[in-house]
């Protein structure tokens, strides 16, 4: 037998996107890293420091992989933070 790497070795920077809710808007983007619909669990999303449940509180826009769609609009003035790259160890 032999050993084979299944993941590249290295570190990646965590990417942070920030937005502010206006009480009416549900779509936010562009986000820094494109994500396919169905990969919502690869993101950590917070509204006002409250974690948002993937596929319940938000989805990735199927037409625009750089946008998130919330199920209800974040209230006016609420900070929205999206963190990416927790699922990667690839370094270019």
ROKELUM-420817 format. One record per residue: residue number from 0; chain; x, y, z of N, C-alpha, C, CB in turn. Coordinates in nm, 4 decimals, always signed. Glycine has a CB too. Layout:
% residues N
<atom num="NUM" chaine="A" n_x="X" n_y="Y" n_z="Z" ca_x="X" ca_y="Y" ca_z="Z" c_x="X" c_y="Y" c_z="Z" cb_x="X" cb_y="Y" cb_z="Z"/>
...
***
This chain:
% residues 92
<atom num="0" chaine="A" n_x="+0.0808" n_y="-0.1169" n_z="+0.0000" ca_x="+0.0000" ca_y="+0.0000" ca_z="+0.0000" c_x="+0.0864" c_y="+0.1250" c_z="+0.0000" cb_x="-0.0926" cb_y="-0.0012" cb_z="+0.1177"/>
<atom num="1" chaine="A" n_x="+0.0254" n_y="+0.2335" n_z="-0.0304" ca_x="+0.0934" ca_y="+0.3633" ca_z="-0.0265" c_x="-0.0030" c_y="+0.4693" c_z="+0.0243" cb_x="+0.1480" cb_y="+0.4021" cb_z="-0.1667"/>
<atom num="2" chaine="A" n_x="+0.0549" n_y="+0.5775" n_z="+0.0732" ca_x="-0.0236" ca_y="+0.6892" ca_z="+0.1229" c_x="-0.0492" c_y="+0.7878" c_z="+0.0100" cb_x="+0.0477" cb_y="+0.7584" cb_z="+0.2406"/>
<atom num="3" chaine="A" n_x="-0.1691" n_y="+0.8393" n_z="+0.0051" ca_x="-0.2004" ca_y="+0.9429" ca_z="-0.0917" c_x="-0.2703" c_y="+1.0571" c_z="-0.0200" cb_x="-0.2881" cb_y="+0.8876" cb_z="-0.2067"/>
<atom num="4" chaine="A" n_x="-0.2320" n_y="+1.1787" n_z="-0.0565" ca_x="-0.2956" ca_y="+1.2962" ca_z="+0.0028" c_x="-0.4350" c_y="+1.3146" c_z="-0.0560" cb_x="-0.2097" cb_y="+1.4230" cb_z="-0.0203"/>
<atom num="5" chaine="A" n_x="-0.5328" n_y="+1.3410" n_z="+0.0271" ca_x="-0.6666" ca_y="+1.3689" ca_z="-0.0227" c_x="-0.7018" c_y="+1.5164" c_z="-0.0092" cb_x="-0.7685" cb_y="+1.2843" cb_z="+0.0511"/>
<atom num="6" chaine="A" n_x="-0.6114" n_y="+1.5934" n_z="+0.0508" ca_x="-0.6311" ca_y="+1.7373" ca_z="+0.0658" c_x="-0.4966" c_y="+1.8056" c_z="+0.0547" cb_x="-0.6997" cb_y="+1.7716" cb_z="+0.2010"/>
<atom num="7" chaine="A" n_x="-0.4951" n_y="+1.9208" n_z="-0.0095" ca_x="-0.3695" ca_y="+1.9943" ca_z="-0.0189" c_x="-0.3367" c_y="+2.0532" c_z="+0.1172" cb_x="-0.3774" cb_y="+2.1056" cb_z="-0.1269"/>
<atom num="8" chaine="A" n_x="-0.2086" n_y="+2.0638" n_z="+0.1458" ca_x="-0.1631" ca_y="+2.1168" ca_z="+0.2732" c_x="-0.1474" c_y="+2.2668" c_z="+0.2601" cb_x="-0.0304" cb_y="+2.0508" cb_z="+0.3178"/>
<atom num="9" chaine="A" n_x="-0.1841" n_y="+2.3372" n_z="+0.3614" ca_x="-0.1663" ca_y="+2.4812" ca_z="+0.3604" c_x="-0.2736" c_y="+2.5502" c_z="+0.4418" cb_x="-0.1669" cb_y="+2.5335" cb_z="+0.2188"/>
<atom num="10" chaine="A" n_x="-0.2677" n_y="+2.6790" n_z="+0.4401" ca_x="-0.3647" ca_y="+2.7600" ca_z="+0.5127" c_x="-0.4338" c_y="+2.8528" c_z="+0.4147" cb_x="-0.2968" cb_y="+2.8403" cb_z="+0.6268"/>
<atom num="11" chaine="A" n_x="-0.5559" n_y="+2.8848" n_z="+0.4430" ca_x="-0.6272" ca_y="+2.9851" ca_z="+0.3653" c_x="-0.6781" c_y="+3.0914" c_z="+0.4620" cb_x="-0.7449" cb_y="+2.9213" cb_z="+0.2834"/>
<atom num="12" chaine="A" n_x="-0.6948" n_y="+3.2079" n_z="+0.4103" ca_x="-0.7495" ca_y="+3.3149" ca_z="+0.4920" c_x="-0.9008" c_y="+3.3014" c_z="+0.4987" cb_x="-0.7094" cb_y="+3.4529" cb_z="+0.4360"/>
<atom num="13" chaine="A" n_x="-0.9545" n_y="+3.3281" n_z="+0.6165" ca_x="-1.0985" ca_y="+3.3345" ca_z="+0.6306" c_x="-1.1424" c_y="+3.4657" c_z="+0.5660" cb_x="-1.1433" cb_y="+3.3250" cb_z="+0.7820"/>
<atom num="14" chaine="A" n_x="-1.2450" n_y="+3.4597" n_z="+0.4850" ca_x="-1.2958" ca_y="+3.5766" ca_z="+0.4144" c_x="-1.4219" c_y="+3.6245" c_z="+0.4856" cb_x="-1.3246" cb_y="+3.5440" cb_z="+0.2640"/>
<atom num="15" chaine="A" n_x="-1.4309" n_y="+3.7565" n_z="+0.5051" ca_x="-1.5455" ca_y="+3.8151" ca_z="+0.5748" c_x="-1.6147" c_y="+3.9161" c_z="+0.4840" cb_x="-1.5011" cb_y="+3.8825" cb_z="+0.7073"/>
<atom num="16" chaine="A" n_x="-1.7444" n_y="+3.9016" n_z="+0.4693" ca_x="-1.8280" ca_y="+3.9999" ca_z="+0.4006" c_x="-1.9175" c_y="+4.0653" c_z="+0.5052" cb_x="-1.9132" cb_y="+3.9336" cb_z="+0.2856"/>
<atom num="17" chaine="A" n_x="-1.9402" n_y="+4.1947" n_z="+0.4894" ca_x="-2.0266" ca_y="+4.2678" ca_z="+0.5819" c_x="-2.1298" c_y="+4.3487" c_z="+0.5057" cb_x="-1.9439" cb_y="+4.3595" cb_z="+0.6725"/>
<atom num="18" chaine="A" n_x="-2.2523" n_y="+4.3450" n_z="+0.5549" ca_x="-2.3625" ca_y="+4.4219" ca_z="+0.4996" c_x="-2.4437" c_y="+4.4776" c_z="+0.6157" cb_x="-2.4512" cb_y="+4.3347" cb_z="+0.4048"/>
<atom num="19" chaine="A" n_x="-2.5396" n_y="+4.5633" n_z="+0.5848" ca_x="-2.6297" ca_y="+4.6175" ca_z="+0.6862" c_x="-2.7726" c_y="+4.6027" c_z="+0.6343" cb_x="-2.5959" cb_y="+4.7680" cb_z="+0.7190"/>
<atom num="20" chaine="A" n_x="-2.8599" n_y="+4.5461" n_z="+0.7181" ca_x="-2.9992" ca_y="+4.5299" ca_z="+0.6806" c_x="-3.0714" c_y="+4.6639" c_z="+0.6733" cb_x="-3.0692" cb_y="+4.4383" cb_z="+0.7787"/>
<atom num="21" chaine="A" n_x="-3.1740" n_y="+4.6697" n_z="+0.5866" ca_x="-3.2530" ca_y="+4.7930" ca_z="+0.5761" c_x="-3.4007" c_y="+4.7697" c_z="+0.6092" cb_x="-3.2404" cb_y="+4.8514" cb_z="+0.4353"/>
<atom num="22" chaine="A" n_x="-3.4347" n_y="+4.6487" n_z="+0.6527" ca_x="-3.5715" ca_y="+4.6176" ca_z="+0.6902" c_x="-3.6606" c_y="+4.5717" c_z="+0.5765" cb_x="-3.6316" cb_y="+4.7349" cb_z="+0.7525"/>
<atom num="23" chaine="A" n_x="-3.6150" n_y="+4.5844" n_z="+0.4510" ca_x="-3.6974" ca_y="+4.5430" ca_z="+0.3368" c_x="-3.6249" c_y="+4.4471" c_z="+0.2438" cb_x="-3.7421" cb_y="+4.6642" cb_z="+0.2587"/>
<atom num="24" chaine="A" n_x="-3.4955" n_y="+4.4612" n_z="+0.2310" ca_x="-3.4152" ca_y="+4.3835" ca_z="+0.1358" c_x="-3.3871" c_y="+4.2435" c_z="+0.1905" cb_x="-3.2822" cb_y="+4.4563" cb_z="+0.1049"/>
<atom num="25" chaine="A" n_x="-3.4000" n_y="+4.1397" n_z="+0.1037" ca_x="-3.3676" ca_y="+4.0023" ca_z="+0.1442" c_x="-3.2442" c_y="+3.9483" c_z="+0.0722" cb_x="-3.4862" cb_y="+3.9108" cb_z="+0.1175"/>
<atom num="26" chaine="A" n_x="-3.2055" n_y="+4.0084" n_z="-0.0409" ca_x="-3.0890" ca_y="+3.9624" ca_z="-0.1177" c_x="-2.9682" c_y="+4.0487" c_z="-0.0846" cb_x="-3.1178" cb_y="+3.9660" cb_z="-0.2702"/>
<atom num="27" chaine="A" n_x="-2.8559" n_y="+3.9819" n_z="-0.0528" ca_x="-2.7331" ca_y="+4.0539" ca_z="-0.0208" c_x="-2.6172" c_y="+3.9949" c_z="-0.0985" cb_x="-2.7044" cb_y="+4.0495" cb_z="+0.1303"/>
<atom num="28" chaine="A" n_x="-2.5413" n_y="+4.0807" n_z="-0.1604" ca_x="-2.4265" ca_y="+4.0397" ca_z="-0.2385" c_x="-2.3703" c_y="+4.1601" c_z="-0.3097" cb_x="-2.4635" cb_y="+3.9293" cb_z="-0.3383"/>
<atom num="29" chaine="A" n_x="-2.2632" n_y="+4.1481" n_z="-0.3799" ca_x="-2.1959" ca_y="+4.0195" ca_z="-0.4001" c_x="-2.1136" c_y="+3.9806" c_z="-0.2778" cb_x="-2.1060" cb_y="+4.0253" cb_z="-0.5241"/>
<atom num="30" chaine="A" n_x="-2.1050" n_y="+3.8509" n_z="-0.2546" ca_x="-2.0149" ca_y="+3.7992" ca_z="-0.1525" c_x="-1.8830" c_y="+3.7644" c_z="-0.2205" cb_x="-2.0762" cb_y="+3.6745" cb_z="-0.0793"/>
<atom num="31" chaine="A" n_x="-1.7761" n_y="+3.7607" n_z="-0.1445" ca_x="-1.6410" ca_y="+3.7493" ca_z="-0.2002" c_x="-1.6116" c_y="+3.6162" c_z="-0.2682" cb_x="-1.5414" cb_y="+3.7707" cb_z="-0.0922"/>
<atom num="32" chaine="A" n_x="-1.6748" n_y="+3.5094" n_z="-0.2239" ca_x="-1.6445" ca_y="+3.3757" ca_z="-0.2755" c_x="-1.7733" c_y="+3.3151" c_z="-0.3308" cb_x="-1.5825" cb_y="+3.2842" cb_z="-0.1640"/>
<atom num="33" chaine="A" n_x="-1.7752" n_y="+3.2706" n_z="-0.4567" ca_x="-1.8986" ca_y="+3.2113" ca_z="-0.5094" c_x="-1.9279" c_y="+3.0772" c_z="-0.4428" cb_x="-1.8887" cb_y="+3.1932" cb_z="-0.6617"/>
<atom num="34" chaine="A" n_x="-2.0536" n_y="+3.0497" n_z="-0.4217" ca_x="-2.0967" ca_y="+2.9221" ca_z="-0.3630" c_x="-2.2141" c_y="+2.8691" c_z="-0.4435" cb_x="-2.1357" cb_y="+2.9386" cb_z="-0.2121"/>
<atom num="35" chaine="A" n_x="-2.2171" n_y="+2.7399" n_z="-0.4620" ca_x="-2.3267" ca_y="+2.6749" ca_z="-0.5333" c_x="-2.4464" c_y="+2.6594" c_z="-0.4398" cb_x="-2.2822" cb_y="+2.5369" cb_z="-0.5890"/>
<atom num="36" chaine="A" n_x="-2.5677" n_y="+2.6656" n_z="-0.4917" ca_x="-2.6835" ca_y="+2.6310" ca_z="-0.4102" c_x="-2.6648" c_y="+2.4908" c_z="-0.3525" cb_x="-2.8143" cb_y="+2.6393" cb_z="-0.4936"/>
<atom num="37" chaine="A" n_x="-2.7004" n_y="+2.4736" n_z="-0.2280" ca_x="-2.6775" ca_y="+2.3462" ca_z="-0.1599" c_x="-2.5530" c_y="+2.3470" c_z="-0.0739" cb_x="-2.6677" cb_y="+2.2353" cb_z="-0.2602"/>
<atom num="38" chaine="A" n_x="-2.4700" n_y="+2.4502" n_z="-0.0870" ca_x="-2.3479" ca_y="+2.4571" ca_z="-0.0058" c_x="-2.3602" c_y="+2.5615" c_z="+0.1057" cb_x="-2.2269" cb_y="+2.4898" cb_z="-0.0949"/>
<atom num="39" chaine="A" n_x="-2.4831" n_y="+2.5915" n_z="+0.1463" ca_x="-2.5066" ca_y="+2.6921" ca_z="+0.2498" c_x="-2.4353" c_y="+2.6598" c_z="+0.3801" cb_x="-2.6544" cb_y="+2.7058" cb_z="+0.2756"/>
<atom num="40" chaine="A" n_x="-2.4196" n_y="+2.5310" n_z="+0.4116" ca_x="-2.3544" ca_y="+2.4931" ca_z="+0.5375" c_x="-2.2046" c_y="+2.5232" c_z="+0.5377" cb_x="-2.3764" cb_y="+2.3454" cb_z="+0.5645"/>
<atom num="41" chaine="A" n_x="-2.1495" n_y="+2.5642" n_z="+0.4242" ca_x="-2.0085" ca_y="+2.6031" ca_z="+0.4178" c_x="-1.9865" c_y="+2.7467" c_z="+0.4632" cb_x="-1.9560" cb_y="+2.5857" cb_z="+0.2766"/>
<atom num="42" chaine="A" n_x="-2.0945" n_y="+2.8169" n_z="+0.4930" ca_x="-2.0861" ca_y="+2.9564" ca_z="+0.5347" c_x="-2.1292" c_y="+2.9700" c_z="+0.6798" cb_x="-2.1727" cb_y="+3.0459" cb_z="+0.4443"/>
<atom num="43" chaine="A" n_x="-2.0676" n_y="+3.0646" n_z="+0.7485" ca_x="-2.1167" ca_y="+3.1057" ca_z="+0.8799" c_x="-2.1778" c_y="+3.2433" c_z="+0.8597" cb_x="-2.0013" cb_y="+3.1073" cb_z="+0.9902"/>
<atom num="44" chaine="A" n_x="-2.3075" n_y="+3.2543" n_z="+0.8865" ca_x="-2.3798" ca_y="+3.3782" ca_z="+0.8625" c_x="-2.4407" c_y="+3.4250" c_z="+0.9945" cb_x="-2.4897" cb_y="+3.3591" cb_z="+0.7532"/>
<atom num="45" chaine="A" n_x="-2.4202" n_y="+3.5533" n_z="+1.0233" ca_x="-2.4709" ca_y="+3.6130" ca_z="+1.1468" c_x="-2.5473" c_y="+3.7400" c_z="+1.1132" cb_x="-2.3554" cb_y="+3.6432" cb_z="+1.2461"/>
<atom num="46" chaine="A" n_x="-2.6598" n_y="+3.7609" n_z="+1.1791" ca_x="-2.7312" ca_y="+3.8885" ca_z="+1.1735" c_x="-2.7361" c_y="+3.9395" c_z="+1.3165" cb_x="-2.8772" cb_y="+3.8738" cb_z="+1.1105"/>
<atom num="47" chaine="A" n_x="-2.6730" n_y="+4.0545" n_z="+1.3396" ca_x="-2.6696" ca_y="+4.1093" ca_z="+1.4755" c_x="-2.6096" c_y="+4.0136" c_z="+1.5755" cb_x="-2.8079" cb_y="+4.1466" cb_z="+1.5198"/>
<atom num="48" chaine="A" n_x="-2.5042" n_y="+3.9429" n_z="+1.5386" ca_x="-2.4331" ca_y="+3.8450" ca_z="+1.6220" c_x="-2.5131" c_y="+3.7182" c_z="+1.6512" cb_x="-2.3944" cb_y="+3.9090" cb_z="+1.7518"/>
<atom num="49" chaine="A" n_x="-2.6229" n_y="+3.6958" n_z="+1.5792" ca_x="-2.7025" ca_y="+3.5742" ca_z="+1.5956" c_x="-2.6782" c_y="+3.4853" c_z="+1.4739" cb_x="-2.8556" cb_y="+3.6074" cb_z="+1.6122"/>
<atom num="50" chaine="A" n_x="-2.6318" n_y="+3.3628" n_z="+1.4986" ca_x="-2.6043" ca_y="+3.2678" ca_z="+1.3918" c_x="-2.7325" c_y="+3.2360" c_z="+1.3167" cb_x="-2.5412" cb_y="+3.1391" cb_z="+1.4479"/>
<atom num="51" chaine="A" n_x="-2.7235" n_y="+3.2306" n_z="+1.1824" ca_x="-2.8377" ca_y="+3.2000" ca_z="+1.0971" c_x="-2.8277" c_y="+3.0555" c_z="+1.0477" cb_x="-2.8450" cb_y="+3.2986" cb_z="+0.9775"/>
<atom num="52" chaine="A" n_x="-2.9340" n_y="+2.9823" n_z="+1.0606" ca_x="-2.9383" ca_y="+2.8412" ca_z="+1.0242" c_x="-2.9399" c_y="+2.8257" c_z="+0.8714" cb_x="-3.0623" cb_y="+2.7729" cb_z="+1.0871"/>
<atom num="53" chaine="A" n_x="-2.8384" n_y="+2.7591" n_z="+0.8140" ca_x="-2.8352" ca_y="+2.7396" ca_z="+0.6691" c_x="-2.9595" c_y="+2.6655" c_z="+0.6194" cb_x="-2.7093" cb_y="+2.6628" cb_z="+0.6293"/>
<atom num="54" chaine="A" n_x="-3.0093" n_y="+2.7040" n_z="+0.5023" ca_x="-3.1274" ca_y="+2.6455" ca_z="+0.4378" c_x="-3.2570" c_y="+2.6719" c_z="+0.5122" cb_x="-3.1089" cb_y="+2.4981" cb_z="+0.4232"/>
<atom num="55" chaine="A" n_x="-3.2504" n_y="+2.7360" n_z="+0.6277" ca_x="-3.3705" ca_y="+2.7743" ca_z="+0.7012" c_x="-3.3827" c_y="+2.9265" c_z="+0.6986" cb_x="-3.3664" cb_y="+2.7208" cb_z="+0.8481"/>
<atom num="56" chaine="A" n_x="-3.2759" n_y="+2.9942" n_z="+0.7386" ca_x="-3.2747" ca_y="+3.1408" ca_z="+0.7431" c_x="-3.2296" c_y="+3.2039" c_z="+0.6123" cb_x="-3.1850" cb_y="+3.1880" cb_z="+0.8545"/>
<atom num="57" chaine="A" n_x="-3.1506" n_y="+3.1306" n_z="+0.5353" ca_x="-3.0996" ca_y="+3.1854" ca_z="+0.4091" c_x="-3.0678" c_y="+3.0735" c_z="+0.3117" cb_x="-2.9744" cb_y="+3.2715" cb_z="+0.4336"/>
<atom num="58" chaine="A" n_x="-3.0585" n_y="+3.1109" n_z="+0.1848" ca_x="-3.0149" ca_y="+3.0221" ca_z="+0.0772" c_x="-2.9207" c_y="+3.0996" c_z="-0.0136" cb_x="-3.1366" cb_y="+2.9657" cb_z="-0.0034"/>
<atom num="59" chaine="A" n_x="-2.8474" n_y="+3.0261" n_z="-0.0946" ca_x="-2.7634" ca_y="+3.0883" ca_z="-0.1959" c_x="-2.8488" c_y="+3.1049" c_z="-0.3210" cb_x="-2.6341" cb_y="+3.0029" cb_z="-0.2250"/>
<atom num="60" chaine="A" n_x="-2.8418" n_y="+3.2215" n_z="-0.3809" ca_x="-2.9193" ca_y="+3.2517" ca_z="-0.5012" c_x="-2.8778" c_y="+3.1567" c_z="-0.6127" cb_x="-2.8996" cb_y="+3.3996" cb_z="-0.5448"/>
<atom num="61" chaine="A" n_x="-2.9719" n_y="+3.0813" n_z="-0.6667" ca_x="-2.9391" ca_y="+2.9830" ca_z="-0.7699" c_x="-2.8962" c_y="+3.0481" c_z="-0.9009" cb_x="-3.0578" cb_y="+2.8927" cb_z="-0.7946"/>
<atom num="62" chaine="A" n_x="-2.9394" n_y="+3.1712" n_z="-0.9268" ca_x="-2.9013" ca_y="+3.2401" ca_z="-1.0502" c_x="-2.7711" c_y="+3.3173" c_z="-1.0341" cb_x="-3.0120" cb_y="+3.3348" cb_z="-1.0938"/>
<atom num="63" chaine="A" n_x="-2.7421" n_y="+3.3584" n_z="-0.9119" ca_x="-2.6239" ca_y="+3.4420" ca_z="-0.8854" c_x="-2.5520" c_y="+3.3849" c_z="-0.7634" cb_x="-2.6639" cb_y="+3.5932" cb_z="-0.8620"/>
<atom num="64" chaine="A" n_x="-2.4496" n_y="+3.3052" n_z="-0.7850" ca_x="-2.3813" ca_y="+3.2340" ca_z="-0.6764" c_x="-2.2998" c_y="+3.3271" c_z="-0.5867" cb_x="-2.2904" cb_y="+3.1274" cb_z="-0.7341"/>
<atom num="65" chaine="A" n_x="-2.3116" n_y="+3.4575" n_z="-0.6110" ca_x="-2.2445" ca_y="+3.5559" ca_z="-0.5272" c_x="-2.3422" c_y="+3.6279" c_z="-0.4349" cb_x="-2.1714" cb_y="+3.6567" cb_z="-0.6138"/>
<atom num="66" chaine="A" n_x="-2.4651" n_y="+3.5780" n_z="-0.4218" ca_x="-2.5647" ca_y="+3.6449" ca_z="-0.3383" c_x="-2.6326" c_y="+3.5473" c_z="-0.2437" cb_x="-2.6689" cb_y="+3.7137" cb_z="-0.4252"/>
<atom num="67" chaine="A" n_x="-2.6712" n_y="+3.6000" n_z="-0.1260" ca_x="-2.7507" ca_y="+3.5246" ca_z="-0.0301" c_x="-2.8913" c_y="+3.5812" c_z="-0.0302" cb_x="-2.6883" cb_y="+3.5299" cb_z="+0.1125"/>
<atom num="68" chaine="A" n_x="-2.9887" n_y="+3.4920" n_z="-0.0131" ca_x="-3.1280" ca_y="+3.5319" ca_z="-0.0024" c_x="-3.1778" c_y="+3.4887" c_z="+0.1355" cb_x="-3.2149" cb_y="+3.4689" cb_z="-0.1176"/>
<atom num="69" chaine="A" n_x="-3.2167" n_y="+3.5856" n_z="+0.2175" ca_x="-3.2717" ca_y="+3.5558" ca_z="+0.3497" c_x="-3.4213" c_y="+3.5291" c_z="+0.3372" cb_x="-3.2448" cb_y="+3.6726" cb_z="+0.4489"/>
<atom num="70" chaine="A" n_x="-3.4750" n_y="+3.4457" n_z="+0.4256" ca_x="-3.6171" ca_y="+3.4142" ca_z="+0.4214" c_x="-3.7022" c_y="+3.5316" c_z="+0.4680" cb_x="-3.6462" cb_y="+3.2921" cb_z="+0.5069"/>
<atom num="71" chaine="A" n_x="-3.6452" n_y="+3.6187" n_z="+0.5490" ca_x="-3.7128" ca_y="+3.7432" ca_z="+0.5879" c_x="-3.6071" c_y="+3.8522" c_z="+0.5952" cb_x="-3.7888" cb_y="+3.7281" cb_z="+0.7255"/>
<atom num="72" chaine="A" n_x="-3.6453" n_y="+3.9757" n_z="+0.5678" ca_x="-3.5458" ca_y="+4.0830" ca_z="+0.5630" c_x="-3.4869" c_y="+4.1120" c_z="+0.7005" cb_x="-3.6080" cb_y="+4.2095" cb_z="+0.5060"/>
<atom num="73" chaine="A" n_x="-3.3543" n_y="+4.1208" n_z="+0.7077" ca_x="-3.2918" ca_y="+4.1637" ca_z="+0.8335" c_x="-3.3392" c_y="+4.3051" c_z="+0.8689" cb_x="-3.1359" cb_y="+4.1592" cb_z="+0.8224"/>
<atom num="74" chaine="A" n_x="-3.3617" n_y="+4.3291" n_z="+0.9963" ca_x="-3.4150" ca_y="+4.4584" ca_z="+1.0379" c_x="-3.3180" c_y="+4.5722" c_z="+1.0080" cb_x="-3.4477" cb_y="+4.4560" cb_z="+1.1862"/>
<atom num="75" chaine="A" n_x="-3.3741" n_y="+4.6913" n_z="+0.9989" ca_x="-3.2970" ca_y="+4.8095" ca_z="+0.9641" c_x="-3.1833" c_y="+4.8314" c_z="+1.0629" cb_x="-3.3873" cb_y="+4.9323" cb_z="+0.9594"/>
<atom num="76" chaine="A" n_x="-3.0633" n_y="+4.8491" n_z="+1.0084" ca_x="-2.9442" ca_y="+4.8737" ca_z="+1.0893" c_x="-2.8760" c_y="+4.7491" c_z="+1.1427" cb_x="-2.9800" cb_y="+4.9599" cb_z="+1.2028"/>
<atom num="77" chaine="A" n_x="-2.9334" n_y="+4.6305" n_z="+1.1187" ca_x="-2.8729" ca_y="+4.5056" ca_z="+1.1680" c_x="-2.7471" c_y="+4.4725" c_z="+1.0895" cb_x="-2.9731" cb_y="+4.3888" cb_z="+1.1587"/>
<atom num="78" chaine="A" n_x="-2.6342" n_y="+4.4511" n_z="+1.1592" ca_x="-2.5133" ca_y="+4.4091" ca_z="+1.0885" c_x="-2.5256" c_y="+4.2647" c_z="+1.0423" cb_x="-2.3899" cb_y="+4.4258" cb_z="+1.1780"/>
<atom num="79" chaine="A" n_x="-2.4832" n_y="+4.2399" n_z="+0.9191" ca_x="-2.4838" ca_y="+4.1058" ca_z="+0.8605" c_x="-2.3393" c_y="+4.0696" c_z="+0.8319" cb_x="-2.5721" cb_y="+4.0987" cb_z="+0.7295"/>
<atom num="80" chaine="A" n_x="-2.2936" n_y="+3.9569" n_z="+0.8852" ca_x="-2.1556" ca_y="+3.9114" ca_z="+0.8651" c_x="-2.1603" c_y="+3.7715" c_z="+0.8053" cb_x="-2.0740" cb_y="+3.9126" cb_z="+0.9998"/>
<atom num="81" chaine="A" n_x="-2.0840" n_y="+3.7527" n_z="+0.6968" ca_x="-2.0748" ca_y="+3.6238" ca_z="+0.6287" c_x="-1.9283" c_y="+3.5825" c_z="+0.6273" cb_x="-2.1335" cb_y="+3.6310" cb_z="+0.4829"/>
<atom num="82" chaine="A" n_x="-1.8983" n_y="+3.4650" n_z="+0.6809" ca_x="-1.7612" ca_y="+3.4139" ca_z="+0.6860" c_x="-1.7488" c_y="+3.2925" c_z="+0.5950" cb_x="-1.7206" cb_y="+3.3774" cb_z="+0.8314"/>
<atom num="83" chaine="A" n_x="-1.6404" n_y="+3.2887" n_z="+0.5151" ca_x="-1.6169" ca_y="+3.1826" ca_z="+0.4156" c_x="-1.4810" c_y="+3.1149" c_z="+0.4404" cb_x="-1.6224" cb_y="+3.2412" cb_z="+0.2710"/>
<atom num="84" chaine="A" n_x="-1.4597" n_y="+3.0053" n_z="+0.3695" ca_x="-1.3328" ca_y="+2.9327" ca_z="+0.3566" c_x="-1.3017" c_y="+2.8375" c_z="+0.4714" cb_x="-1.2219" cb_y="+3.0301" cb_z="+0.3443"/>
<atom num="85" chaine="A" n_x="-1.4000" n_y="+2.8006" n_z="+0.5497" ca_x="-1.3750" ca_y="+2.7031" ca_z="+0.6554" c_x="-1.3613" c_y="+2.5620" c_z="+0.6032" cb_x="-1.4847" cb_y="+2.7079" cb_z="+0.7566"/>
<atom num="86" chaine="A" n_x="-1.4031" n_y="+2.5385" n_z="+0.4799" ca_x="-1.3997" ca_y="+2.4045" ca_z="+0.4216" c_x="-1.2811" c_y="+2.3834" c_z="+0.3298" cb_x="-1.5266" cb_y="+2.3782" cb_z="+0.3459"/>
<atom num="87" chaine="A" n_x="-1.1810" n_y="+2.4707" n_z="+0.3328" ca_x="-1.0712" ca_y="+2.4628" ca_z="+0.2377" c_x="-0.9365" c_y="+2.4657" c_z="+0.3064" cb_x="-1.0800" cb_y="+2.5754" cb_z="+0.1385"/>
<atom num="88" chaine="A" n_x="-0.8424" n_y="+2.3898" n_z="+0.2520" ca_x="-0.7033" ca_y="+2.3986" ca_z="+0.2964" c_x="-0.6122" c_y="+2.4250" c_z="+0.1787" cb_x="-0.6607" cb_y="+2.2705" cb_z="+0.3684"/>
<atom num="89" chaine="A" n_x="-0.6698" n_y="+2.4676" n_z="+0.0676" ca_x="-0.5926" ca_y="+2.4903" ca_z="-0.0537" c_x="-0.5268" c_y="+2.6281" c_z="-0.0525" cb_x="-0.6817" cb_y="+2.4757" cb_z="-0.1765"/>
<atom num="90" chaine="A" n_x="-0.4004" n_y="+2.6318" n_z="-0.0887" ca_x="-0.3263" ca_y="+2.7573" ca_z="-0.0994" c_x="-0.2698" c_y="+2.7657" c_z="-0.2397" cb_x="-0.2127" cb_y="+2.7670" cb_z="+0.0081"/>
<atom num="91" chaine="A" n_x="-0.2907" n_y="+2.8772" n_z="-0.3066" ca_x="-0.2325" ca_y="+2.8952" ca_z="-0.4397" c_x="-0.0959" c_y="+2.9589" c_z="-0.4264" cb_x="-0.3242" cb_y="+2.9814" cb_z="-0.5299"/>
***
